[in-house]
Amino acid sequence: MTSSPNSGLALSLAASSLISEEDSQRYLSQAKAQRKPFVTFLIENEILDSKALADFCELEYGVPLLDLAAFDLAEIPQKYLNQKLIEKHHVLPIYTQGHTLYIAMSDP
């Protein structure tokens, strides 16, 4: 196989046989060409189910899985809800405590 860009997630998915190594390389290249996060590309193109991918990342990387429906976004101060920044960085403010803003990330 020729050398091509890769990510830890792409390698992990291939090693776990959720997708082939060849497909992981191809999907990663396509995601980069479309300037989309790898995770977003996989979900939007229905390559992997979002819940299955989230569960995999939680187990593989120890990333906590959050149910955003459990958070009341109406309680987040409006100054933190900037739609352009949320979409650009794929983060969502979920709550504040003192001077600390806690965020959820779609692709940590």
C-alpha positions, 0 to 999 in steps of 0.5 A: 500500500502506498503511503498516505495520510492517516489518523489514529482513529482510522488506524484503530477502526481498521485494526478493529475490523470495523472498516478495512485499512484500504477503506480507512485510508480512502475515507480519510483522504476524502474527508480531508479533501472535503475539509470535514472531520473524519468522524463527521465524514464517516457518519454523514456518508453512513459508513458507520453508525454514530452511536457505534462510533461513539461507543467505539471511541469511548472504549478505545480512547476512554473518551466519555460519551455524553447524551446532549439531550440531558443538558438544558442549553437554555441555561448556557449564557447566550454569549457562549452560543456562537453558531459560527464558532460551534460549527467551525470548531465542532464544539458545543458549550454545555455548562459553566461553573464559575469562570470555567466553560465546559464544552462537548466535542464531536471529534476529540 
